[in-house]
Amino acid sequence: MTRPSGKSDAFAGIHRGIRYSLRPNAAPGYWHYAYAIGGMVRSGRVQGRLRLLAVRRVQMRIDRDMRPGS
């Protein structure tokens, strides 16, 4: 099944005041993310077959980076 044109799996959101973006990677089941905390840009990739799972994993990374001493 193909996705209709104009529809994208890309996602942008805000978690704890941090804006982040998420888009599918070329490899199936992987997502590319990016966010900035205190002027430092963080980016990488997370694994998750479902978009909501990838969103949750990015939110967990944001939480980890916001902890004192990180």
CHARMM-style PDB file with segment names, atoms N, HN, CA, C and O in Angstrom:
ATOM      1  N   MET     1       0.842  -1.173   0.000  1.00  0.00      PROA
ATOM      2  CA  MET     1       0.000   0.000   0.000  1.00  0.00      PROA
ATOM      3  C   MET     1       0.888   1.237   0.000  1.00  0.00      PROA
ATOM      4  O   MET     1       1.837   1.313   0.781  1.00  0.00      PROA
ATOM      5  N   THR     2       0.605   2.179  -0.837  1.00  0.00      PROA
ATOM      6  HN  THR     2      -0.165   2.117  -1.471  1.00  0.00      PROA
ATOM      7  CA  THR     2       1.419   3.393  -0.926  1.00  0.00      PROA
ATOM      8  C   THR     2       0.698   4.548  -0.253  1.00  0.00      PROA
ATOM      9  O   THR     2      -0.527   4.565  -0.143  1.00  0.00      PROA
ATOM     10  N   ARG     3       1.477   5.492   0.183  1.00  0.00      PROA
ATOM     11  HN  ARG     3       2.473   5.479   0.093  1.00  0.00      PROA
ATOM     12  CA  ARG     3       0.928   6.676   0.838  1.00  0.00      PROA
ATOM     13  C   ARG     3       0.490   7.665  -0.239  1.00  0.00      PROA
ATOM     14  O   ARG     3       1.213   7.866  -1.215  1.00  0.00      PROA
ATOM     15  N   PRO     4      -0.676   8.286  -0.082  1.00  0.00      PROA
ATOM     16  CA  PRO     4      -1.125   9.277  -1.064  1.00  0.00      PROA
ATOM     17  C   PRO     4      -0.143  10.435  -1.177  1.00  0.00      PROA
ATOM     18  O   PRO     4       0.502  10.808  -0.197  1.00  0.00      PROA
ATOM     19  N   SER     5      -0.032  10.999  -2.369  1.00  0.00      PROA
ATOM     20  HN  SER     5      -0.556  10.696  -3.165  1.00  0.00      PROA
ATOM     21  CA  SER     5       0.895  12.112  -2.558  1.00  0.00      PROA
ATOM     22  C   SER     5       0.474  13.287  -1.672  1.00  0.00      PROA
ATOM     23  O   SER     5      -0.714  13.523  -1.450  1.00  0.00      PROA
ATOM     24  N   GLY     6       1.463  14.007  -1.180  1.00  0.00      PROA
ATOM     25  HN  GLY     6       2.428  13.815  -1.361  1.00  0.00      PROA
ATOM     26  CA  GLY     6       1.189  15.126  -0.295  1.00  0.00      PROA
ATOM     27  C   GLY     6       1.160  14.730   1.168  1.00  0.00      PROA
ATOM     28  O   GLY     6       1.194  15.598   2.040  1.00  0.00      PROA
ATOM     29  N   LYS     7       1.100  13.445   1.452  1.00  0.00      PROA
ATOM     30  HN  LYS     7       1.072  12.740   0.743  1.00  0.00      PROA
ATOM     31  CA  LYS     7       1.114  12.961   2.841  1.00  0.00      PROA
ATOM     32  C   LYS     7       2.534  12.535   3.181  1.00  0.00      PROA
ATOM     33  O   LYS     7       3.193  11.853   2.396  1.00  0.00      PROA
ATOM     34  N   SER     8       2.998  12.939   4.350  1.00  0.00      PROA
ATOM     35  HN  SER     8       2.463  13.493   4.988  1.00  0.00      PROA
ATOM     36  CA  SER     8       4.350  12.617   4.763  1.00  0.00      PROA
ATOM     37  C   SER     8       4.323  12.021   6.159  1.00  0.00      PROA
ATOM     38  O   SER     8       3.429  12.321   6.950  1.00  0.00      PROA
ATOM     39  N   ASP     9       5.299  11.177   6.464  1.00  0.00      PROA
ATOM     40  HN  ASP     9       6.026  10.933   5.821  1.00  0.00      PROA
ATOM     41  CA  ASP     9       5.430  10.627   7.808  1.00  0.00      PROA
ATOM     42  C   ASP     9       6.234  11.549   8.705  1.00  0.00      PROA
ATOM     43  O   ASP     9       6.408  11.257   9.888  1.00  0.00      PROA
ATOM     44  N   ALA    10       6.727  12.658   8.167  1.00  0.00      PROA
ATOM     45  HN  ALA    10       6.586  12.896   7.206  1.00  0.00      PROA
ATOM     46  CA  ALA    10       7.514  13.587   8.975  1.00  0.00      PROA
ATOM     47  C   ALA    10       6.650  14.139  10.103  1.00  0.00      PROA
ATOM     48  O   ALA    10       5.438  14.294   9.957  1.00  0.00      PROA
ATOM     49  N   PHE    11       7.290  14.429  11.224  1.00  0.00      PROA
ATOM     50  HN  PHE    11       8.275  14.302  11.343  1.00  0.00      PROA
ATOM     51  CA  PHE    11       6.565  14.871  12.411  1.00  0.00      PROA
ATOM     52  C   PHE    11       7.391  15.923  13.124  1.00  0.00      PROA
ATOM     53  O   PHE    11       8.613  15.807  13.210  1.00  0.00      PROA
ATOM     54  N   ALA    12       6.730  16.945  13.634  1.00  0.00      PROA
ATOM     55  HN  ALA    12       5.737  17.039  13.564  1.00  0.00      PROA
ATOM     56  CA  ALA    12       7.394  17.953  14.452  1.00  0.00      PROA
ATOM     57  C   ALA    12       6.546  18.145  15.697  1.00  0.00      PROA
ATOM     58  O   ALA    12       5.317  18.129  15.632  1.00  0.00      PROA
ATOM     59  N   GLY    13       7.203  18.325  16.820  1.00  0.00      PROA
ATOM     60  HN  GLY    13       8.202  18.338  16.873  1.00  0.00      PROA
ATOM     61  CA  GLY    13       6.474  18.484  18.063  1.00  0.00      PROA
ATOM     62  C   GLY    13       7.275  19.255  19.084  1.00  0.00      PROA
ATOM     63  O   GLY    13       8.408  19.667  18.833  1.00  0.00      PROA
ATOM     64  N   ILE    14       6.666  19.444  20.240  1.00  0.00      PROA
ATOM     65  HN  ILE    14       5.746  19.109  20.444  1.00  0.00      PROA
ATOM     66  CA  ILE    14       7.315  20.133  21.348  1.00  0.00      PROA
ATOM     67  C   ILE    14       7.176  19.245  22.576  1.00  0.00      PROA
ATOM     68  O   ILE    14       6.082  18.789  22.908  1.00  0.00      PROA
ATOM     69  N   HSD    15       8.297  19.007  23.242  1.00  0.00      PROA
ATOM     70  HN  HSD    15       9.186  19.378  22.971  1.00  0.00      PROA
ATOM     71  CA  HSD    15       8.299  18.211  24.471  1.00  0.00      PROA
ATOM     72  C   HSD    15       9.078  18.979  25.518  1.00  0.00      PROA
ATOM     73  O   HSD    15      10.261  19.266  25.338  1.00  0.00      PROA
ATOM     74  N   ARG    16       8.409  19.312  26.617  1.00  0.00      PROA
ATOM     75  HN  ARG    16       7.448  19.078  26.763  1.00  0.00      PROA
ATOM     76  CA  ARG    16       9.011  20.080  27.711  1.00  0.00      PROA
ATOM     77  C   ARG    16       9.645  21.385  27.227  1.00  0.00      PROA
ATOM     78  O   ARG    16      10.699  21.800  27.711  1.00  0.00      PROA
ATOM     79  N   GLY    17       8.979  22.022  26.261  1.00  0.00      PROA
ATOM     80  HN  GLY    17       8.123  21.685  25.868  1.00  0.00      PROA
ATOM     81  CA  GLY    17       9.455  23.299  25.744  1.00  0.00      PROA
ATOM     82  C   GLY    17      10.543  23.197  24.691  1.00  0.00      PROA
ATOM     83  O   GLY    17      11.045  24.219  24.223  1.00  0.00      PROA
ATOM     84  N   ILE    18      10.918  21.980  24.310  1.00  0.00      PROA
ATOM     85  HN  ILE    18      10.510  21.150  24.691  1.00  0.00      PROA
ATOM     86  CA  ILE    18      11.952  21.758  23.297  1.00  0.00      PROA
ATOM     87  C   ILE    18      11.278  21.328  22.005  1.00  0.00      PROA
ATOM     88  O   ILE    18      10.537  20.346  21.974  1.00  0.00      PROA
ATOM     89  N   ARG    19      11.543  22.071  20.947  1.00  0.00      PROA
ATOM     90  HN  ARG    19      12.145  22.869  20.973  1.00  0.00      PROA
ATOM     91  CA  ARG    19      10.981  21.734  19.638  1.00  0.00      PROA
ATOM     92  C   ARG    19      11.857  20.672  18.985  1.00  0.00      PROA
ATOM     93  O   ARG    19      13.081  20.798  18.976  1.00  0.00      PROA
ATOM     94  N   TYR    20      11.242  19.632  18.441  1.00  0.00      PROA
ATOM     95  HN  TYR    20      10.248  19.529  18.449  1.00  0.00      PROA
ATOM     96  CA  TYR    20      11.994  18.566  17.782  1.00  0.00      PROA
ATOM     97  C   TYR    20      11.324  18.190  16.467  1.00  0.00      PROA
ATOM     98  O   TYR    20      10.140  18.455  16.261  1.00  0.00      PROA
ATOM     99  N   SER    21      12.086  17.577  15.592  1.00  0.00      PROA
ATOM    100  HN  SER    21      13.048  17.362  15.759  1.00  0.00      PROA
ATOM    101  CA  SER    21      11.549  17.095  14.320  1.00  0.00      PROA
ATOM    102  C   SER    21      11.959  15.642  14.134  1.00  0.00      PROA
ATOM    103  O   SER    21      12.991  15.194  14.634  1.00  0.00      PROA
ATOM    104  N   LEU    22      11.130  14.933  13.410  1.00  0.00      PROA
ATOM    105  HN  LEU    22      10.291  15.297  13.005  1.00  0.00      PROA
ATOM    106  CA  LEU    22      11.329  13.507  13.188  1.00  0.00      PROA
ATOM    107  C   LEU    22      10.883  13.193  11.771  1.00  0.00      PROA
ATOM    108  O   LEU    22       9.797  13.588  11.347  1.00  0.00      PROA
ATOM    109  N   ARG    23      11.730  12.480  11.046  1.00  0.00      PROA
ATOM    110  HN  ARG    23      12.613  12.160  11.391  1.00  0.00      PROA
ATOM    111  CA  ARG    23      11.359  12.084   9.681  1.00  0.00      PROA
ATOM    112  C   ARG    23      11.914  10.700   9.395  1.00  0.00      PROA
ATOM    113  O   ARG    23      12.919  10.295   9.979  1.00  0.00      PROA
ATOM    114  N   PRO    24      11.263   9.979   8.499  1.00  0.00      PROA
ATOM    115  CA  PRO    24      11.745   8.624   8.197  1.00  0.00      PROA
ATOM    116  C   PRO    24      13.132   8.651   7.566  1.00  0.00      PROA
ATOM    117  O   PRO    24      13.447   9.535   6.769  1.00  0.00      PROA
ATOM    118  N   ASN    25      13.944   7.687   7.928  1.00  0.00      PROA
ATOM    119  HN  ASN    25      13.688   6.970   8.575  1.00  0.00      PROA
ATOM    120  CA  ASN    25      15.265   7.527   7.361  1.00  0.00      PROA
ATOM    121  C   ASN    25      15.142   6.658   6.105  1.00  0.00      PROA
ATOM    122  O   ASN    25      14.083   6.082   5.856  1.00  0.00      PROA
ATOM    123  N   ALA    26      16.188   6.561   5.332  1.00  0.00      PROA
ATOM    124  HN  ALA    26      17.049   7.028   5.534  1.00  0.00      PROA
ATOM    125  CA  ALA    26      16.156   5.730   4.131  1.00  0.00      PROA
ATOM    126  C   ALA    26      16.008   4.249   4.492  1.00  0.00      PROA
ATOM    127  O   ALA    26      15.382   3.487   3.755  1.00  0.00      PROA
ATOM    128  N   ALA    27      16.580   3.849   5.618  1.00  0.00      PROA
ATOM    129  HN  ALA    27      17.089   4.468   6.217  1.00  0.00      PROA
ATOM    130  CA  ALA    27      16.471   2.457   6.056  1.00  0.00      PROA
ATOM    131  C   ALA    27      15.107   2.243   6.709  1.00  0.00      PROA
ATOM    132  O   ALA    27      14.695   3.053   7.539  1.00  0.00      PROA
ATOM    133  N   PRO    28      14.410   1.186   6.358  1.00  0.00      PROA
ATOM    134  CA  PRO    28      13.097   0.948   6.956  1.00  0.00      PROA
ATOM    135  C   PRO    28      13.207   0.705   8.461  1.00  0.00      PROA
ATOM    136  O   PRO    28      14.107   0.007   8.927  1.00  0.00      PROA
ATOM    137  N   GLY    29      12.278   1.291   9.206  1.00  0.00      PROA
ATOM    138  HN  GLY    29      11.547   1.858   8.827  1.00  0.00      PROA
ATOM    139  CA  GLY    29      12.269   1.113  10.650  1.00  0.00      PROA
ATOM    140  C   GLY    29      13.150   2.075  11.412  1.00  0.00      PROA
ATOM    141  O   GLY    29      13.237   1.981  12.636  1.00  0.00      PROA
ATOM    142  N   TYR    30      13.811   3.004  10.725  1.00  0.00      PROA
ATOM    143  HN  TYR    30      13.740   3.080   9.731  1.00  0.00      PROA
ATOM    144  CA  TYR    30      14.660   3.993  11.386  1.00  0.00      PROA
ATOM    145  C   TYR    30      14.137   5.393  11.087  1.00  0.00      PROA
ATOM    146  O   TYR    30      13.581   5.654  10.020  1.00  0.00      PROA
ATOM    147  N   TRP    31      14.327   6.277  12.045  1.00  0.00      PROA
ATOM    148  HN  TRP    31      14.779   6.065  12.912  1.00  0.00      PROA
ATOM    149  CA  TRP    31      13.864   7.657  11.946  1.00  0.00      PROA
ATOM    150  C   TRP    31      15.013   8.599  12.295  1.00  0.00      PROA
ATOM    151  O   TRP    31      15.816   8.311  13.182  1.00  0.00      PROA
ATOM    152  N   HSD    32      15.082   9.721  11.592  1.00  0.00      PROA
ATOM    153  HN  HSD    32      14.430   9.955  10.871  1.00  0.00      PROA
ATOM    154  CA  HSD    32      16.085  10.749  11.863  1.00  0.00      PROA
ATOM    155  C   HSD    32      15.431  11.827  12.707  1.00  0.00      PROA
ATOM    156  O   HSD    32      14.332  12.281  12.390  1.00  0.00      PROA
ATOM    157  N   TYR    33      16.094  12.243  13.778  1.00  0.00      PROA
ATOM    158  HN  TYR    33      16.987  11.874  14.036  1.00  0.00      PROA
ATOM    159  CA  TYR    33      15.547  13.275  14.651  1.00  0.00      PROA
ATOM    160  C   TYR    33      16.545  14.413  14.801  1.00  0.00      PROA
ATOM    161  O   TYR    33      17.736  14.257  14.533  1.00  0.00      PROA
ATOM    162  N   ALA    34      16.033  15.565  15.236  1.00  0.00      PROA
ATOM    163  HN  ALA    34      15.066  15.692  15.454  1.00  0.00      PROA
ATOM    164  CA  ALA    34      16.876  16.723  15.543  1.00  0.00      PROA
ATOM    165  C   ALA    34      16.146  17.606  16.549  1.00  0.00      PROA
ATOM    166  O   ALA    34      14.930  17.783  16.475  1.00  0.00      PROA
ATOM    167  N   TYR    35      16.911  18.156  17.493  1.00  0.00      PROA
ATOM    168  HN  TYR    35      17.899  18.012  17.553  1.00  0.00      PROA
ATOM    169  CA  TYR    35      16.387  19.115  18.454  1.00  0.00      PROA
ATOM    170  C   TYR    35      17.555  19.924  19.004  1.00  0.00      PROA
ATOM    171  O   TYR    35      18.715  19.544  18.842  1.00  0.00      PROA
ATOM    172  N   ALA    36      17.246  21.028  19.649  1.00  0.00      PROA
ATOM    173  HN  ALA    36      16.304  21.337  19.781  1.00  0.00      PROA
ATOM    174  CA  ALA    36      18.288  21.896  20.214  1.00  0.00      PROA
ATOM    175  C   ALA    36      17.962  22.196  21.671  1.00  0.00      PROA
ATOM    176  O   ALA    36      16.832  22.545  22.012  1.00  0.00      PROA
ATOM    177  N   ILE    37      18.977  22.052  22.524  1.00  0.00      PROA
ATOM    178  HN  ILE    37      19.895  21.768  22.246  1.00  0.00      PROA
ATOM    179  CA  ILE    37      18.853  22.397  23.937  1.00  0.00      PROA
ATOM    180  C   ILE    37      20.001  23.343  24.275  1.00  0.00      PROA
ATOM    181  O   ILE    37      21.172  22.988  24.143  1.00  0.00      PROA
ATOM    182  N   GLY    38      19.656  24.535  24.706  1.00  0.00      PROA
ATOM    183  HN  GLY    38      18.704  24.824  24.813  1.00  0.00      PROA
ATOM    184  CA  GLY    38      20.675  25.501  25.103  1.00  0.00      PROA
ATOM    185  C   GLY    38      21.655  25.843  23.994  1.00  0.00      PROA
ATOM    186  O   GLY    38      22.850  25.990  24.252  1.00  0.00      PROA
ATOM    187  N   GLY    39      21.180  25.971  22.791  1.00  0.00      PROA
ATOM    188  HN  GLY    39      20.210  25.852  22.582  1.00  0.00      PROA
ATOM    189  CA  GLY    39      22.048  26.328  21.680  1.00  0.00      PROA
ATOM    190  C   GLY    39      22.833  25.168  21.095  1.00  0.00      PROA
ATOM    191  O   GLY    39      23.510  25.335  20.081  1.00  0.00      PROA
ATOM    192  N   MET    40      22.758  23.999  21.710  1.00  0.00      PROA
ATOM    193  HN  MET    40      22.207  23.863  22.534  1.00  0.00      PROA
ATOM    194  CA  MET    40      23.451  22.825  21.189  1.00  0.00      PROA
ATOM    195  C   MET    40      22.455  21.940  20.433  1.00  0.00      PROA
ATOM    196  O   MET    40      21.465  21.476  21.000  1.00  0.00      PROA
ATOM    197  N   VAL    41      22.730  21.720  19.162  1.00  0.00      PROA
ATOM    198  HN  VAL    41      23.533  22.097  18.702  1.00  0.00      PROA
ATOM    199  CA  VAL    41      21.840  20.914  18.328  1.00  0.00      PROA
ATOM    200  C   VAL    41      22.198  19.444  18.483  1.00  0.00      PROA
ATOM    201  O   VAL    41      23.363  19.060  18.375  1.00  0.00      PROA
ATOM    202  N   ARG    42      21.197  18.639  18.734  1.00  0.00      PROA
ATOM    203  HN  ARG    42      20.250  18.951  18.822  1.00  0.00      PROA
ATOM    204  CA  ARG    42      21.361  17.188  18.832  1.00  0.00      PROA
ATOM    205  C   ARG    42      20.610  16.555  17.684  1.00  0.00      PROA
ATOM    206  O   ARG    42      19.478  16.938  17.387  1.00  0.00      PROA
ATOM    207  N   SER    43      21.228  15.597  17.045  1.00  0.00      PROA
ATOM    208  HN  SER    43      22.147  15.286  17.287  1.00  0.00      PROA
ATOM    209  CA  SER    43      20.545  14.871  15.972  1.00  0.00      PROA
ATOM    210  C   SER    43      21.063  13.440  15.950  1.00  0.00      PROA
ATOM    211  O   SER    43      22.118  13.135  16.506  1.00  0.00      PROA
ATOM    212  N   GLY    44      20.319  12.590  15.314  1.00  0.00      PROA
ATOM    213  HN  GLY    44      19.462  12.838  14.862  1.00  0.00      PROA
ATOM    214  CA  GLY    44      20.699  11.190  15.229  1.00  0.00      PROA
ATOM    215  C   GLY    44      19.566  10.379  14.648  1.00  0.00      PROA
ATOM    216  O   GLY    44      18.699  10.896  13.944  1.00  0.00      PROA
ATOM    217  N   ARG    45      19.594   9.088  14.959  1.00  0.00      PROA
ATOM    218  HN  ARG    45      20.299   8.668  15.530  1.00  0.00      PROA
ATOM    219  CA  ARG    45      18.511   8.250  14.463  1.00  0.00      PROA
ATOM    220  C   ARG    45      18.069   7.297  15.556  1.00  0.00      PROA
ATOM    221  O   ARG    45      18.860   6.855  16.389  1.00  0.00      PROA
ATOM    222  N   VAL    46      16.797   6.998  15.526  1.00  0.00      PROA
ATOM    223  HN  VAL    46      16.154   7.356  14.849  1.00  0.00      PROA
ATOM    224  CA  VAL    46      16.202   6.054  16.467  1.00  0.00      PROA
ATOM    225  C   VAL    46      15.519   4.963  15.666  1.00  0.00      PROA
ATOM    226  O   VAL    46      15.142   5.152  14.509  1.00  0.00      PROA
ATOM    227  N   GLN    47      15.369   3.819  16.311  1.00  0.00      PROA
ATOM    228  HN  GLN    47      15.675   3.665  17.250  1.00  0.00      PROA
ATOM    229  CA  GLN    47      14.718   2.694  15.653  1.00  0.00      PROA
ATOM    230  C   GLN    47      13.299   2.576  16.186  1.00  0.00      PROA
ATOM    231  O   GLN    47      13.059   2.708  17.387  1.00  0.00      PROA
ATOM    232  N   GLY    48      12.373   2.329  15.289  1.00  0.00      PROA
ATOM    233  HN  GLY    48      12.568   2.222  14.314  1.00  0.00      PROA
ATOM    234  CA  GLY    48      10.980   2.124  15.672  1.00  0.00      PROA
ATOM    235  C   GLY    48      10.137   1.940  14.434  1.00  0.00      PROA
ATOM    236  O   GLY    48      10.139   2.786  13.540  1.00  0.00      PROA
ATOM    237  N   ARG    49       9.435   0.864  14.381  1.00  0.00      PROA
ATOM    238  HN  ARG    49       9.434   0.177  15.107  1.00  0.00      PROA
ATOM    239  CA  ARG    49       8.608   0.610  13.199  1.00  0.00      PROA
ATOM    240  C   ARG    49       7.442   1.587  13.118  1.00  0.00      PROA
ATOM    241  O   ARG    49       7.025   1.977  12.028  1.00  0.00      PROA
ATOM    242  N   LEU    50       6.921   1.978  14.269  1.00  0.00      PROA
ATOM    243  HN  LEU    50       7.259   1.662  15.155  1.00  0.00      PROA
ATOM    244  CA  LEU    50       5.805   2.916  14.307  1.00  0.00      PROA
ATOM    245  C   LEU    50       6.297   4.311  14.631  1.00  0.00      PROA
ATOM    246  O   LEU    50       7.248   4.483  15.393  1.00  0.00      PROA
ATOM    247  N   ARG    51       5.645   5.310  14.049  1.00  0.00      PROA
ATOM    248  HN  ARG    51       4.872   5.171  13.430  1.00  0.00      PROA
ATOM    249  CA  ARG    51       6.042   6.699  14.281  1.00  0.00      PROA
ATOM    250  C   ARG    51       5.907   7.072  15.749  1.00  0.00      PROA
ATOM    251  O   ARG    51       6.773   7.761  16.290  1.00  0.00      PROA
ATOM    252  N   LEU    52       4.838   6.631  16.403  1.00  0.00      PROA
ATOM    253  HN  LEU    52       4.135   6.072  15.964  1.00  0.00      PROA
ATOM    254  CA  LEU    52       4.635   6.990  17.808  1.00  0.00      PROA
ATOM    255  C   LEU    52       5.717   6.412  18.714  1.00  0.00      PROA
ATOM    256  O   LEU    52       6.079   7.030  19.715  1.00  0.00      PROA
ATOM    257  N   LEU    53       6.227   5.255  18.380  1.00  0.00      PROA
ATOM    258  HN  LEU    53       5.933   4.753  17.567  1.00  0.00      PROA
ATOM    259  CA  LEU    53       7.326   4.671  19.149  1.00  0.00      PROA
ATOM    260  C   LEU    53       8.590   5.514  18.976  1.00  0.00      PROA
ATOM    261  O   LEU    53       9.312   5.759  19.942  1.00  0.00      PROA
ATOM    262  N   ALA    54       8.853   5.953  17.755  1.00  0.00      PROA
ATOM    263  HN  ALA    54       8.267   5.754  16.970  1.00  0.00      PROA
ATOM    264  CA  ALA    54      10.019   6.804  17.497  1.00  0.00      PROA
ATOM    265  C   ALA    54       9.870   8.145  18.224  1.00  0.00      PROA
ATOM    266  O   ALA    54      10.847   8.667  18.761  1.00  0.00      PROA
ATOM    267  N   VAL    55       8.660   8.703  18.245  1.00  0.00      PROA
ATOM    268  HN  VAL    55       7.866   8.279  17.809  1.00  0.00      PROA
ATOM    269  CA  VAL    55       8.413   9.958  18.952  1.00  0.00      PROA
ATOM    270  C   VAL    55       8.731   9.779  20.431  1.00  0.00      PROA
ATOM    271  O   VAL    55       9.396  10.626  21.027  1.00  0.00      PROA
ATOM    272  N   ARG    56       8.271   8.700  21.022  1.00  0.00      PROA
ATOM    273  HN  ARG    56       7.731   8.011  20.537  1.00  0.00      PROA
ATOM    274  CA  ARG    56       8.518   8.446  22.443  1.00  0.00      PROA
ATOM    275  C   ARG    56      10.008   8.315  22.732  1.00  0.00      PROA
ATOM    276  O   ARG    56      10.483   8.801  23.759  1.00  0.00      PROA
ATOM    277  N   ARG    57      10.736   7.675  21.855  1.00  0.00      PROA
ATOM    278  HN  ARG    57      10.350   7.281  21.021  1.00  0.00      PROA
ATOM    279  CA  ARG    57      12.180   7.515  22.064  1.00  0.00      PROA
ATOM    280  C   ARG    57      12.916   8.851  21.976  1.00  0.00      PROA
ATOM    281  O   ARG    57      13.869   9.082  22.720  1.00  0.00      PROA
ATOM    282  N   VAL    58      12.485   9.723  21.083  1.00  0.00      PROA
ATOM    283  HN  VAL    58      11.710   9.535  20.479  1.00  0.00      PROA
ATOM    284  CA  VAL    58      13.086  11.053  20.998  1.00  0.00      PROA
ATOM    285  C   VAL    58      12.760  11.846  22.265  1.00  0.00      PROA
ATOM    286  O   VAL    58      13.624  12.548  22.791  1.00  0.00      PROA
ATOM    287  N   GLN    59      11.533  11.743  22.755  1.00  0.00      PROA
ATOM    288  HN  GLN    59      10.831  11.173  22.328  1.00  0.00      PROA
ATOM    289  CA  GLN    59      11.157  12.429  23.986  1.00  0.00      PROA
ATOM    290  C   GLN    59      12.000  11.935  25.163  1.00  0.00      PROA
ATOM    291  O   GLN    59      12.382  12.726  26.025  1.00  0.00      PROA
ATOM    292  N   MET    60      12.289  10.648  25.203  1.00  0.00      PROA
ATOM    293  HN  MET    60      11.979  10.005  24.502  1.00  0.00      PROA
ATOM    294  CA  MET    60      13.132  10.107  26.262  1.00  0.00      PROA
ATOM    295  C   MET    60      14.548  10.660  26.175  1.00  0.00      PROA
ATOM    296  O   MET    60      15.174  10.911  27.205  1.00  0.00      PROA
ATOM    297  N   ARG    61      15.063  10.855  24.962  1.00  0.00      PROA
ATOM    298  HN  ARG    61      14.554  10.651  24.126  1.00  0.00      PROA
ATOM    299  CA  ARG    61      16.398  11.440  24.793  1.00  0.00      PROA
ATOM    300  C   ARG    61      16.413  12.894  25.255  1.00  0.00      PROA
ATOM    301  O   ARG    61      17.381  13.349  25.866  1.00  0.00      PROA
ATOM    302  N   ILE    62      15.330  13.623  24.959  1.00  0.00      PROA
ATOM    303  HN  ILE    62      14.544  13.254  24.464  1.00  0.00      PROA
ATOM    304  CA  ILE    62      15.231  15.004  25.418  1.00  0.00      PROA
ATOM    305  C   ILE    62      15.240  15.046  26.942  1.00  0.00      PROA
ATOM    306  O   ILE    62      15.945  15.858  27.541  1.00  0.00      PROA
ATOM    307  N   ASP    63      14.460  14.173  27.563  1.00  0.00      PROA
ATOM    308  HN  ASP    63      13.887  13.513  27.076  1.00  0.00      PROA
ATOM    309  CA  ASP    63      14.422  14.098  29.027  1.00  0.00      PROA
ATOM    310  C   ASP    63      15.818  13.818  29.600  1.00  0.00      PROA
ATOM    311  O   ASP    63      16.230  14.440  30.580  1.00  0.00      PROA
ATOM    312  N   ARG    64      16.527  12.893  28.991  1.00  0.00      PROA
ATOM    313  HN  ARG    64      16.193  12.387  28.196  1.00  0.00      PROA
ATOM    314  CA  ARG    64      17.869  12.550  29.451  1.00  0.00      PROA
ATOM    315  C   ARG    64      18.826  13.746  29.314  1.00  0.00      PROA
ATOM    316  O   ARG    64      19.624  14.011  30.213  1.00  0.00      PROA
ATOM    317  N   ASP    65      18.741  14.455  28.201  1.00  0.00      PROA
ATOM    318  HN  ASP    65      18.093  14.240  27.470  1.00  0.00      PROA
ATOM    319  CA  ASP    65      19.640  15.598  27.985  1.00  0.00      PROA
ATOM    320  C   ASP    65      19.304  16.794  28.882  1.00  0.00      PROA
ATOM    321  O   ASP    65      20.163  17.643  29.121  1.00  0.00      PROA
ATOM    322  N   MET    66      18.079  16.868  29.375  1.00  0.00      PROA
ATOM    323  HN  MET    66      17.381  16.178  29.181  1.00  0.00      PROA
ATOM    324  CA  MET    66      17.682  17.971  30.241  1.00  0.00      PROA
ATOM    325  C   MET    66      18.029  17.713  31.710  1.00  0.00      PROA
ATOM    326  O   MET    66      17.978  18.635  32.524  1.00  0.00      PROA
ATOM    327  N   ARG    67      18.375  16.490  32.053  1.00  0.00      PROA
ATOM    328  HN  ARG    67      18.416  15.741  31.392  1.00  0.00      PROA
ATOM    329  CA  ARG    67      18.728  16.164  33.442  1.00  0.00      PROA
ATOM    330  C   ARG    67      20.004  16.905  33.842  1.00  0.00      PROA
ATOM    331  O   ARG    67      20.920  17.053  33.032  1.00  0.00      PROA
ATOM    332  N   PRO    68      20.060  17.363  35.081  1.00  0.00      PROA
ATOM    333  CA  PRO    68      21.294  18.015  35.548  1.00  0.00      PROA
ATOM    334  C   PRO    68      22.468  17.041  35.495  1.00  0.00      PROA
ATOM    335  O   PRO    68      22.330  15.861  35.816  1.00  0.00      PROA
ATOM    336  N   GLY    69      23.607  17.550  35.092  1.00  0.00      PROA
ATOM    337  HN  GLY    69      23.719  18.509  34.831  1.00  0.00      PROA
ATOM    338  CA  GLY    69      24.808  16.711  35.003  1.00  0.00      PROA
ATOM    339  C   GLY    69      24.971  16.006  33.681  1.00  0.00      PROA
ATOM    340  O   GLY    69      25.917  15.238  33.502  1.00  0.00      PROA
ATOM    341  N   SER    70      24.047  16.256  32.727  1.00  0.00      PROA
ATOM    342  HN  SER    70      23.279  16.880  32.872  1.00  0.00      PROA
ATOM    343  CA  SER    70      24.164  15.589  31.412  1.00  0.00      PROA
ATOM    344  C   SER    70      25.014  16.397  30.477  1.00  0.00      PROA
ATOM    345  OT1 SER    70      25.224  15.996  29.332  1.00  0.00      PROA
TER     346      SER     70
END
